[in-house]
Amino acid sequence: MPQPLSHLVHDRAGSGEPVVLIHGIGHRREAWAPVFDRLAERFDVIALDLAGFGDSAPYPRGTTYDMENACRDLVANFERWGVERPHVVGNSLGGALALELGARGLVSSVTALSPAGFFGPINRFQALAPLAIMRAFSQAPDVVLRALSERAFGRLLIGGLLYGNPGRMNAEATYGDALALKRARGFEAAARAGITYSFDSPVEVPTTIAWGTKDRLLPYAQASIARLRLPNAHHVPLVGAGHVPMIDAPERIIALIAETVAEASSAASHVA
């Protein structure tokens, strides 16, 4: 068994087909809280913290935050958990990772929510600049972040770029997200890798790409690039949802994951 670069902290619940949930840059496994318990009613669900984010240790010194290392690390952790070719669901950076795993034939299906890697010539920097501002803002003292999280306008400041409706976030979740971004030791390395990253590989496993029409970090226009590059995937607009659509449209996300898993399971049964 290959050794992981980082032992990824994760939450696991339920039984059935394995479904792995992968968050975006600067976020944490709790991003999936709005859908985790419901998914666990049907699947063996694993929500993980990527290396250098949430509670997971960063990569060893000198290890590059690139897609090859990230995929190798994820698969090594899958093996540690006794999971083979799971269904993967990813948001933003996590969506790009899910697609990379799918392109390598390492997973059974892919559900990608506003995935990175479909930038136009300008909006790559339109995404990275707000992320850098959010990262800088998160360095405020914890007491300030706590106070802002307890007020509606503060939740808008902290989560306004991430959600179509930041008002759905409560104080504890907002504060936790702010601390996760503040303490993300892998942020700068992952962001640097994203400057030149582009996804343009065929994915043969069943794939769904869903995009929030109110995404302010990776605008919905990028969905048209994804359609051109992955014409065989299912492309779904999430009307009114933002960049992290689990908070805006949890029922729709649950349904899309279930449909993609069912498609993969049906295809596998026909092959068998």
FITORNU-241783 format. One record per residue: residue number from 0; residue in three letters; x, y, z of N, C-alpha, C, O in turn. Coordinates in steps of 0.2 Angstrom, whole numbers, always signed. Atoms other than C-alpha are relative to their C-alpha. Example, Ala and Ser with C-alpha at 12.3 -4.5 7.8 and 13.67 -1.06 7.14 Angstrom:
! residues 2
0/ALA/+4/-6/+0/+62/-22/+39/+4/+6/+0/+9/+5/+3
1/SER/-4/-6/-1/+68/-5/+36/-4/+5/+3/-1/+11/+4
This chain:
! residues 272
0/MET/+4/-6/+0/+0/+0/+0/+4/+6/+0/+9/+7/+4
1/PRO/-4/-6/+0/+7/+17/-5/-1/+4/+7/-7/+4/+9
2/GLN/+1/-4/-6/+10/+28/+10/-2/+7/-1/+0/+11/-6
3/PRO/+3/-6/+1/+0/+44/+11/+5/+6/+1/+9/+5/+6
4/LEU/-4/-6/-1/+9/+61/+10/-3/+3/+7/+1/+6/+10
5/SER/+3/-3/-6/-3/+67/+24/-6/-5/+2/-10/-7/-3
6/HIS/+6/+4/-2/-16/+57/+34/-6/+5/+1/-6/+9/+6
7/LEU/+6/-5/+0/-32/+66/+30/-5/-1/+5/-8/-7/+6
8/VAL/+5/+0/-5/-43/+70/+44/-7/-1/-3/-8/+3/-8
9/HIS/+6/+1/+3/-61/+64/+40/-6/-2/+5/-4/-4/+10
10/ASP/+6/+3/-4/-79/+61/+46/-3/-5/-5/-3/-4/-11
11/ARG/+3/+6/+4/-87/+45/+40/-7/-2/+4/-7/-3/+10
12/ALA/+6/+2/-2/-105/+39/+42/-4/-4/-5/-2/-3/-11
13/GLY/+5/+3/+5/-118/+28/+34/+3/-7/-3/+8/-9/+0
14/SER/-2/+6/+3/-116/+12/+23/-3/+0/-7/-7/+4/-9
15/GLY/+2/+1/+7/-118/+7/+5/+6/+2/-4/+12/+1/-2
16/GLU/-5/-2/+5/-108/+14/-10/+4/+5/+3/+1/+10/+6
17/PRO/-4/-5/-3/-93/+24/-4/-1/+7/-4/+0/+7/-10
18/VAL/+0/-7/+3/-95/+43/-8/+5/+4/+4/+4/+5/+10
19/VAL/-5/-5/-3/-80/+55/-4/-2/+7/-2/-2/+8/-8
20/LEU/+1/-7/+1/-83/+73/-2/+6/+4/+1/+10/+4/+6
21/ILE/-6/-3/+0/-69/+85/-6/-1/+8/+0/-4/+10/-5
22/HIS/+2/-7/+0/-70/+104/-1/+5/+4/-4/+9/+1/-8
23/GLY/-4/-5/+4/-62/+119/-10/+6/+3/+4/+7/+2/+10
24/ILE/-6/-4/-3/-47/+130/-6/-2/+4/+6/-7/+8/+5
25/GLY/+2/-4/-6/-47/+138/+11/-6/-3/+4/-8/+0/+9
26/HIS/+6/+2/-4/-62/+128/+17/+2/-7/+4/+8/-8/+5
27/ARG/-1/+6/-5/-64/+112/+28/-6/-5/-2/-11/-4/-5
28/ARG/+5/+5/+2/-74/+96/+28/-7/+2/+3/-12/-1/+0
29/GLU/+6/-3/-3/-88/+105/+38/-4/+3/-6/-10/+4/-5
30/ALA/+4/-3/+6/-93/+113/+21/-6/-4/-2/-11/-2/-5
31/TRP/+5/+5/+2/-103/+97/+18/-5/-1/+5/-10/-5/+4
32/ALA/+5/+1/-5/-113/+98/+34/-7/+1/-2/-11/-3/+0
33/PRO/+7/+0/+2/-129/+103/+25/-3/-6/-4/-9/-7/-4
34/VAL/+2/+6/+4/-129/+87/+15/+2/-6/+3/+0/-12/+1
35/PHE/-4/+6/-2/-118/+75/+25/-5/-5/+3/-5/-11/+1
36/ASP/+5/+5/-3/-132/+67/+36/-5/-3/-5/-6/-9/-4
37/ARG/+5/+3/+5/-144/+65/+22/+3/-5/-5/+0/-10/-6
38/LEU/-4/+5/+4/-131/+57/+11/+1/-7/+4/+1/-12/+1
39/ALA/-2/+6/-4/-126/+45/+25/-6/-5/+1/-5/-10/+3
40/GLU/+6/+5/+0/-144/+38/+25/+0/-5/-6/-4/-10/-6
41/ARG/+0/+4/+6/-140/+31/+8/+7/-3/-2/+7/-8/-5
42/PHE/-7/+2/+2/-121/+29/+6/+5/+0/+6/+3/+2/+12
43/ASP/-5/+0/-4/-105/+26/+15/+4/+7/-1/+8/+7/-6
44/VAL/-2/-7/+2/-100/+45/+16/+6/+2/+4/+7/+1/+10
45/ILE/-6/-3/-4/-83/+52/+20/+1/+7/-3/+2/+8/-8
46/ALA/-2/-7/+1/-80/+71/+21/+7/+1/+3/+8/+0/+9
47/LEU/-7/+0/-2/-61/+74/+22/+2/+8/+0/-1/+12/-3
48/ASP/-4/-6/+0/-50/+89/+26/+6/-1/-5/+10/-6/-3
49/LEU/-6/+1/+4/-37/+91/+12/+6/+2/+4/+6/+5/+9
50/ALA/-6/-2/-4/-19/+92/+17/+2/+7/+0/+1/+11/-5
51/GLY/-1/-7/-1/-15/+109/+24/-6/+4/+1/-6/+10/+2
52/PHE/+6/-4/-1/-33/+113/+27/-4/-4/+5/-3/-10/+7
53/GLY/+4/+3/-5/-45/+110/+41/+5/-3/+5/+9/+1/+8
54/ASP/-5/+3/-6/-37/+98/+54/+5/-4/-3/+9/-8/+1
55/SER/-5/+4/+3/-26/+89/+41/+7/+4/+0/+7/+10/-2
56/ALA/-7/-3/+0/-7/+92/+42/+2/+1/-7/-1/-2/-12
57/PRO/-2/-2/+6/+1/+100/+27/+5/-6/-3/+7/-10/+1
58/TYR/-5/+5/+3/+12/+90/+15/+7/+1/+3/+8/+6/+6
59/PRO/-7/-1/-2/+30/+87/+20/+4/+5/-3/+2/+7/-9
60/ARG/-4/-5/+3/+42/+101/+17/+3/-2/-6/+6/-7/-7
61/GLY/-3/+1/+7/+47/+102/-1/-4/-4/-5/-3/-5/-11
62/THR/+5/+3/+5/+32/+93/-8/-4/+5/-3/-7/+9/+0
63/THR/+4/-5/+4/+23/+102/-22/-7/-1/+1/-10/-7/+1
64/TYR/+7/+1/+1/+5/+105/-21/-3/+0/-7/-5/+6/-9
65/ASP/+2/+1/+7/+1/+99/-38/-5/-6/+0/-6/-9/+4
66/MET/+6/+5/+1/-13/+88/-45/+3/-8/+1/+0/-12/+3
67/GLU/-3/+7/-1/-1/+72/-46/+1/-2/+7/-1/-7/+9
68/ASN/+0/+2/-7/+3/+73/-28/-6/+0/+4/-8/-5/+8
69/ALA/+6/+0/-3/-14/+77/-23/-4/-6/-1/-7/-9/+3
70/CYS/+4/+6/+2/-22/+63/-32/+3/-6/+3/+0/-11/+6
71/ARG/-4/+5/-3/-8/+51/-26/-2/+0/+8/-3/-6/+11
72/ASP/+2/-1/-7/-12/+57/-8/-7/-3/+1/-8/-6/+6
73/LEU/+7/+2/-1/-31/+55/-10/+0/-8/+0/-4/-11/+4
74/VAL/+1/+7/+1/-29/+37/-17/+3/-4/+6/+0/-9/+8
75/ALA/-3/+3/-6/-17/+32/-3/-5/+0/+6/-5/-5/+10
76/ASN/+4/+0/-6/-29/+38/+10/-7/-4/-1/-9/-7/+3
77/PHE/+6/+5/+2/-44/+29/+1/+2/-7/+2/-2/-11/+5
78/GLU/-2/+7/-1/-34/+13/+3/+1/-1/+8/-1/-6/+10
79/ARG/+0/+0/-8/-31/+17/+22/-7/-1/+2/-7/-5/+7
80/TRP/+6/+1/-3/-49/+18/+24/-4/-6/-3/-10/-7/-1
81/GLY/+3/+6/+2/-53/+2/+15/-5/+2/-6/-10/-2/-7
82/VAL/+4/-2/+5/-61/+11/+0/+3/+0/-7/+9/+2/-8
83/GLU/-3/+1/+7/-58/+6/-18/-5/+4/-5/-11/+2/-5
84/ARG/+4/-3/+6/-64/+17/-33/-6/+3/+3/-12/+1/+0
85/PRO/+6/-3/-2/-76/+28/-23/-4/+4/-5/-1/+6/-10
86/HIS/+3/-6/+3/-89/+40/-30/+3/+6/+3/+3/+7/+9
87/VAL/-3/-6/-3/-81/+57/-28/-4/+6/-1/-7/+7/-7
88/VAL/+4/-6/+0/-90/+74/-25/+5/+6/+2/+8/+5/+7
89/GLY/-5/-5/-2/-79/+90/-25/-3/+7/-2/-7/+8/-7
90/ASN/+2/-7/+1/-82/+109/-24/+6/+4/-1/+11/+4/+2
91/SER/-6/-5/+1/-70/+122/-32/+6/-4/-1/+7/-8/-6
92/LEU/-6/+4/+1/-53/+115/-30/-1/-8/+1/+1/-12/-3
93/GLY/+2/+7/-1/-61/+99/-24/-3/-3/-6/-3/-9/-8
94/GLY/+3/+2/+6/-71/+98/-40/+5/-1/-5/+5/-6/-9
95/ALA/-5/+2/+5/-55/+99/-50/+4/-6/+2/+5/-10/-3
96/LEU/-3/+7/-3/-47/+85/-39/-5/-6/-2/-2/-11/-4
97/ALA/+5/+5/+2/-63/+75/-42/+1/-2/-8/+1/-8/-10
98/LEU/-1/+1/+7/-61/+77/-61/+6/-3/-2/+7/-7/-6
99/GLU/-6/+3/+1/-43/+73/-60/+0/-7/+1/+3/-11/-2
100/LEU/+1/+7/-2/-47/+57/-51/-4/-4/-5/-2/-10/-7
101/GLY/+4/+3/+5/-60/+53/-64/+4/-1/-6/+3/-6/-10
102/ALA/-4/+1/+7/-48/+56/-79/+5/-5/+1/+7/-8/-4
103/ARG/-5/+5/-1/-36/+44/-71/-3/-7/+1/+0/-12/+2
104/GLY/+3/+7/-1/-49/+30/-69/+0/-2/+7/+0/-8/+8
105/LEU/-1/+2/-7/-47/+30/-50/-6/+0/+4/-6/-2/+10
106/VAL/+6/-1/-4/-65/+33/-45/-6/-3/-5/-5/-4/-11
107/SER/+6/+3/+3/-82/+26/-50/-4/+6/-4/-8/+4/-9
108/SER/+4/-6/+3/-91/+43/-54/+3/+6/+3/+6/+7/+8
109/VAL/-2/-7/-2/-88/+62/-52/-6/+4/+0/-10/+5/-5
110/THR/+4/-5/-1/-99/+75/-46/+4/+7/+2/+6/+7/+7
111/ALA/-5/-6/-1/-90/+92/-48/-5/+6/+0/-9/+8/-4
112/LEU/+4/-6/-1/-98/+108/-41/+4/+6/-1/+9/+7/+3
113/SER/-4/-6/+1/-91/+124/-48/+7/-2/+0/+11/+1/+4
114/PRO/-7/+3/+0/-74/+115/-52/+4/+5/-3/+3/+9/-7
115/ALA/-6/-4/+2/-58/+125/-54/+2/-3/-7/+2/-9/-8
116/GLY/-3/+3/+5/-49/+123/-70/-3/+2/-7/-1/-1/-12
117/PHE/+4/-2/+6/-61/+131/-83/+0/+7/-1/-4/+10/-3
118/PHE/-1/-8/+0/-54/+149/-82/+0/+2/-7/+3/-1/-12
119/GLY/-2/-4/+6/-55/+161/-96/+6/+4/+0/+10/+3/+5
120/PRO/-7/-3/-1/-40/+172/-100/+0/+5/+5/+6/+7/+7
121/ILE/+0/-5/-5/-45/+185/-87/-2/-3/+7/+0/-1/+12
122/ASN/+3/+1/-6/-56/+177/-74/+4/-5/+5/+2/-6/+10
123/ARG/-5/+4/-5/-42/+166/-67/+2/+5/+6/+2/+3/+11
124/PHE/-2/-5/-5/-36/+182/-58/-6/+3/+3/-5/+5/+9
125/GLN/+6/-2/-3/-54/+187/-55/-2/-4/+6/-5/-2/+11
126/ALA/+1/+5/-5/-55/+172/-44/+6/+0/+6/+4/+1/+12
127/LEU/-5/+1/-5/-38/+172/-36/+1/+7/+4/+3/+7/+10
128/ALA/-1/-6/-4/-38/+191/-31/-5/+0/+6/-3/+2/+11
129/PRO/+4/+0/-5/-54/+189/-21/+2/-5/+6/+1/-4/+12
130/LEU/-3/+5/-5/-47/+174/-13/+5/+2/+5/+5/+1/+11
131/ALA/-5/-3/-3/-32/+183/-8/-2/+5/+5/+0/+6/+11
132/ILE/+3/-5/-5/-42/+197/+0/-4/-3/+5/-3/-1/+11
133/MET/+3/+4/-5/-53/+184/+9/+5/-2/+5/+4/-2/+11
134/ARG/-5/+3/-4/-37/+176/+16/+3/+6/+4/+4/+5/+10
135/ALA/-3/-5/-3/-30/+193/+21/-5/+2/+6/-3/+4/+12
136/PHE/+6/-2/-5/-47/+198/+30/+0/-5/+6/-1/-3/+11
137/SER/+1/+5/-5/-47/+181/+39/+6/+1/+5/+5/-2/+11
138/GLN/-5/+0/-5/-31/+186/+48/-1/+5/+6/+3/+6/+10
139/ALA/+2/-4/-5/-40/+198/+59/+0/-4/+7/-1/-10/+6
140/PRO/+0/+4/-6/-40/+193/+78/-6/-4/+0/-12/-2/-2
141/ASP/+5/+5/-1/-51/+179/+83/-6/+3/+2/-12/+2/+0
142/VAL/+6/-3/-3/-62/+190/+93/-4/+5/-5/-10/+5/-4
143/VAL/+4/-4/+6/-66/+201/+78/-4/-4/-4/-9/-3/-6
144/LEU/+3/+4/+4/-70/+187/+68/-6/-3/+3/-12/-4/+0
145/ARG/+6/+3/-4/-82/+180/+81/-5/+5/+0/-11/+4/-1
146/ALA/+5/-5/+0/-90/+197/+83/-4/+1/-7/-10/+2/-7
147/LEU/+3/-1/+7/-93/+199/+64/-5/-6/-1/-10/-5/-4
148/SER/+4/+6/+2/-100/+181/+63/-7/+0/+4/-11/-3/+1
149/GLU/+6/+0/-4/-113/+185/+76/-5/+5/-3/-11/+6/+0
150/ARG/+4/-5/+3/-120/+199/+65/-2/-1/-7/+3/-4/-11
151/ALA/+2/+1/+7/-129/+198/+48/+4/+3/-5/+6/+0/-10
152/PHE/-5/-4/+4/-118/+211/+40/+7/-3/+0/+10/-3/-5
153/GLY/-6/+3/+0/-103/+202/+46/+0/-7/-3/+5/-8/-7
154/ARG/+1/+7/+4/-109/+185/+39/+0/+2/-7/+3/-2/-11
155/LEU/+0/-2/+7/-111/+194/+23/+7/+2/-2/+9/+0/-8
156/LEU/-7/-2/+2/-93/+201/+23/+4/-6/+0/+8/-7/-5
157/ILE/-4/+6/-1/-86/+184/+28/-2/-5/-6/+2/-8/-9
158/GLY/+3/+5/+5/-97/+173/+16/-3/+3/-6/-6/-1/-10
159/GLY/+4/-3/+6/-104/+185/+3/+3/-3/-7/-1/-3/-11
160/LEU/-3/+3/+7/-92/+178/-11/-1/-7/-1/+0/-10/-6
161/LEU/+1/+8/+1/-96/+160/-7/-7/-2/-1/-8/-8/-4
162/TYR/+6/+2/+0/-114/+159/-5/-5/+5/-4/-4/+11/-4
163/GLY/+5/-4/+3/-129/+165/-15/-4/+3/+5/-7/+9/+4
164/ASN/+4/-3/-5/-138/+168/+1/+4/-1/+7/+3/-6/+10
165/PRO/-4/+0/-6/-126/+171/+15/-4/-1/+7/-1/-3/+12
166/GLY/+4/+0/-6/-140/+173/+27/-2/-7/+3/-4/-8/+8
167/ARG/+1/+7/-3/-142/+154/+28/+5/-2/+5/+4/-7/+8
168/MET/-5/+2/-4/-126/+153/+37/-1/+3/+7/-3/+8/+8
169/ASN/+1/-3/-7/-127/+154/+56/+7/+2/+3/+12/+1/-1
170/ALA/-6/-3/-2/-114/+162/+67/+6/-5/+1/+11/-4/+0
171/GLU/-5/+5/-1/-105/+146/+72/+4/-3/-6/+10/-3/-6
172/ALA/-2/+2/+6/-103/+140/+55/+5/+5/-4/+10/+3/-7
173/THR/-4/-6/+3/-97/+157/+48/+7/+1/+4/+12/+2/+1
174/TYR/-6/+0/-3/-84/+158/+62/+5/-5/-1/+11/-4/-2
175/GLY/-4/+6/+2/-78/+141/+59/+3/+0/-6/+9/-1/-7
176/ASP/-2/+0/+7/-76/+144/+41/+6/+6/+0/+11/+5/-3
177/ALA/-5/-6/-1/-66/+161/+45/+6/-3/+3/+12/-1/+0
178/LEU/-6/+3/-3/-54/+151/+56/+3/-5/-4/+9/-5/-4
179/ALA/-3/+4/+4/-52/+138/+44/+4/+3/-6/+10/+1/-7
180/LEU/-3/-4/+5/-47/+150/+31/+6/+3/+3/+12/+3/+0
181/LYS/-5/-3/-3/-36/+159/+43/+6/-5/+1/+12/-3/+1
182/ARG/-5/+5/-2/-27/+143/+48/+3/-5/-5/+6/-9/-4
183/ALA/-2/+5/+6/-25/+135/+31/+7/+0/-2/+9/+5/-5
184/ARG/-7/-1/+2/-7/+131/+30/+2/-2/-7/+7/-1/-9
185/GLY/-1/+2/+8/-9/+124/+12/-2/+5/-4/-2/+4/-10
186/PHE/+3/-5/+4/-17/+140/+6/+4/+3/-6/+3/+2/-12
187/GLU/-4/-3/+5/-3/+149/-3/+3/-5/-5/+3/-3/-11
188/ALA/-3/+5/+5/+5/+133/-10/-6/-2/-5/-4/-2/-11
189/ALA/+5/+2/+4/-12/+128/-17/-2/+5/-5/-3/+4/-11
190/ALA/+2/-5/+5/-16/+145/-24/+5/+1/-5/+4/+3/-11
191/ARG/-5/+0/+6/+1/+146/-33/-1/-5/-5/+0/-3/-11
192/ALA/+1/+5/+5/-2/+130/-41/-6/+2/-5/-6/+0/-11
193/GLY/+6/-2/+4/-19/+137/-47/+1/+5/-5/-3/+6/-9
194/ILE/-1/-5/+5/-12/+151/-56/+1/-2/-7/-2/+1/-12
195/THR/-1/+3/+7/-7/+140/-71/-4/-6/-1/-4/-9/-7
196/TYR/+3/+6/+1/-19/+126/-69/-6/+0/-5/-10/+5/-5
197/SER/+5/+0/+4/-31/+121/-82/-2/-8/-1/+2/-12/-1
198/PHE/+2/+7/+1/-42/+105/-84/-2/-1/-7/-7/+3/-9
199/ASP/+2/+1/+7/-43/+98/-101/+1/-7/-2/+5/-9/-7
200/SER/-1/+7/+1/-43/+79/-100/-7/-4/-1/-12/-2/+2
201/PRO/+7/+4/+0/-57/+66/-105/-1/-4/+6/+4/-6/+10
202/VAL/+2/+4/-6/-66/+58/-91/-5/-5/-2/-11/-3/-5
203/GLU/+5/+6/+3/-74/+41/-95/-5/-2/+5/-10/-5/+3
204/VAL/+5/+2/-5/-83/+38/-79/-6/+5/+0/-5/+11/-2
205/PRO/+6/-4/-1/-101/+45/-76/+2/+7/+4/+4/+6/+9
206/THR/-2/-7/-3/-99/+64/-73/-5/+5/+0/-9/+5/-5
207/THR/+5/-6/-1/-110/+78/-67/+4/+6/+2/+8/+6/+6
208/ILE/-3/-7/-2/-104/+96/-67/-6/+5/+1/-10/+6/-4
209/ALA/+6/-5/-2/-116/+108/-58/+3/+7/+2/+8/+7/+5
210/TRP/-3/-7/-1/-113/+127/-57/-5/+5/+2/-11/+5/-1
211/GLY/+4/-5/-2/-121/+140/-47/+0/+6/-4/+5/+9/-6
212/THR/+0/-6/+5/-128/+154/-58/+2/+7/+4/+2/+12/+1
213/LYS/-2/-6/-3/-124/+166/-44/+7/+0/+3/+9/+3/+8
214/ASP/-7/+1/-2/-106/+160/-42/+4/+7/-1/+5/+9/-7
215/ARG/-4/-7/+0/-95/+176/-38/+7/-1/-1/+11/+3/-2
216/LEU/-7/+1/+1/-78/+167/-38/+2/-3/-6/+6/-1/-10
217/LEU/-1/+3/+7/-79/+156/-53/-7/+1/-3/-11/-4/-3
218/PRO/+6/-2/+3/-93/+164/-63/-3/-5/-4/+0/-9/-7
219/TYR/+3/+5/+4/-106/+154/-71/+2/-1/-8/+1/-6/-11
220/ALA/-2/+1/+7/-100/+158/-88/+6/-5/-2/+6/-7/-7
221/GLN/-6/+5/+1/-85/+146/-85/-4/-7/-2/+0/-12/-4
222/ALA/+3/+6/+1/-98/+132/-86/-1/-1/-8/-1/-7/-10
223/SER/+0/+1/+7/-99/+135/-105/+7/-3/-2/+7/-7/-7
224/ILE/-7/+3/+2/-80/+131/-106/+0/-8/+2/+3/-12/-2
225/ALA/+0/+7/-2/-83/+115/-96/-4/-4/-5/-3/-10/-6
226/ARG/+4/+3/+5/-97/+110/-108/+4/-2/-7/+4/-7/-9
227/LEU/-4/+1/+6/-85/+112/-123/+6/-6/+2/+7/-10/-3
228/ARG/-5/+4/-2/-71/+102/-114/-2/-7/+2/+1/-12/+1
229/LEU/+3/+7/-2/-82/+88/-107/-7/-1/-2/-12/+0/+1
230/PRO/+6/+0/+3/-96/+86/-119/-5/-6/+2/-11/-6/+2
231/ASN/+4/+6/-2/-101/+69/-112/-3/+0/+7/-6/-4/+9
232/ALA/+2/-1/-7/-104/+75/-94/-7/+3/+0/-9/+6/-5
233/HIS/+7/-3/-2/-121/+80/-87/+2/+7/+2/+5/+8/+7
234/HIS/-2/-6/-2/-120/+99/-86/-7/+3/+3/-12/+4/+0
235/VAL/+6/-2/-4/-133/+107/-73/+1/+7/+3/+6/+8/+7
236/PRO/+0/-6/-3/-136/+125/-69/-3/+0/+7/-9/-3/+8
237/LEU/+4/+0/-7/-140/+128/-50/-2/+7/+1/+2/+12/+3
238/VAL/+3/-7/+0/-151/+143/-51/+0/+3/+7/-3/+0/+11
239/GLY/+0/-4/-6/-148/+156/-38/+5/-3/+5/+6/+1/+11
240/ALA/-5/+2/-4/-134/+146/-30/+7/+3/-1/+8/+6/-6
241/GLY/-6/-3/+0/-117/+153/-26/+6/-5/-1/+5/-11/-4
242/HIS/-6/+4/+2/-99/+146/-27/+0/-7/+5/+2/-12/+2
243/VAL/+0/+6/-4/-102/+134/-12/-8/-2/+1/-11/+0/+5
244/PRO/+7/+1/+1/-119/+127/-17/-4/-4/+5/-10/-5/+5
245/MET/+3/+4/-5/-122/+115/-3/-4/+4/+5/-9/+1/+8
246/ILE/+4/-4/-4/-128/+129/+8/-7/+3/-3/-12/+4/+0
247/ASP/+5/-3/+3/-139/+136/-5/-6/-5/-3/-11/-3/-3
248/ALA/+5/+5/+3/-147/+121/-13/+2/-7/+2/+3/-12/-2
249/PRO/-2/+6/-3/-144/+106/-2/-4/-6/-3/-1/-11/-5
250/GLU/+4/+6/+3/-158/+95/-9/+2/-1/-7/+2/-7/-9
251/ARG/-2/+1/+7/-153/+98/-27/+7/-4/+0/+8/-8/-4
252/ILE/-7/+3/+0/-135/+93/-23/-1/-7/+2/+3/-12/-1
253/ILE/+1/+7/-2/-141/+77/-14/-3/-4/-6/+0/-9/-7
254/ALA/+3/+3/+6/-151/+73/-29/+5/-2/-5/+5/-7/-8
255/LEU/-5/+0/+5/-137/+76/-41/+5/-6/+1/+7/-10/-3
256/ILE/-5/+5/-2/-125/+65/-31/-3/-7/-1/+0/-12/-4
257/ALA/+3/+6/+0/-138/+51/-30/-1/-2/-7/+0/-8/-9
258/GLU/+1/+1/+7/-142/+52/-49/+7/-3/-3/+7/-7/-7
259/THR/-7/+2/+3/-123/+51/-53/+2/-7/+2/+5/-11/-2
260/VAL/-2/+7/-2/-120/+36/-42/-4/-5/-3/-2/-10/-5
261/ALA/+4/+5/+3/-135/+27/-49/+2/-1/-7/+2/-7/-9
262/GLU/-2/+1/+7/-129/+30/-66/+6/-4/-1/+7/-9/-5
263/ALA/-6/+4/+0/-112/+23/-62/-1/-7/+2/+1/-12/-1
264/SER/+1/+7/-2/-119/+8/-53/-4/-4/-5/-3/-10/-6
265/SER/+4/+3/+5/-131/+4/-67/+5/-2/-6/+5/-7/-9
266/ALA/-5/+2/+5/-116/+5/-80/+4/-6/+2/+6/-10/-2
267/ALA/-4/+5/-2/-106/-6/-69/-3/-7/+0/+0/-12/-2
268/SER/+4/+6/+0/-120/-19/-67/-1/-3/-8/-1/-9/-9
269/HIS/+1/+3/+7/-122/-20/-86/+7/-3/-3/+7/-8/-7
270/VAL/-6/+3/+1/-103/-23/-88/+1/-7/+3/+3/-11/-1
271/ALA/-1/+7/-4/-103/-37/-75/-5/-5/-4/-5/-11/-1
